[in-house]
Amino acid sequence: MVAILTAGDERTALLARAAASDSADYRYAARRAVSAASWIDLDESIMKSLCRDADLSVRPKDARKALPAPTYWSCDDCKAVNDVDVEDCSACSVGVRPAD
């Protein structure tokens, strides 16, 4: 998030790359950056995309029940991918599904 917000002329490109990344952490950082500084996403295309993300962990709370429904969530602790219906991370004893 800090990298995106401080990237100067590269900010828009870095935001777009983060939002389209395979990494849930980068997509989450893109969402947080837009939430903190909405002026970096003037047409709201990045936030709209992130609100439809298949990963429940990336979506803002108010978009977690929006369609299309998320299909999985990423563990904040070990980064394992879990089915959206699974409450506790299948790969570690710490991670839990984000609250709806």
Buried (B, 14 or more C-beta within 10 A) or exposed (E): BEBBBEBEEEBBEBBBEBBEBEEBBBBBBBBBBBEEBEEBBEEEEBBEBBBBBBBBBBBBEEBBEEEEEBEBBBBBEEBBBBEBEEEEBEBEEEBBBBEE
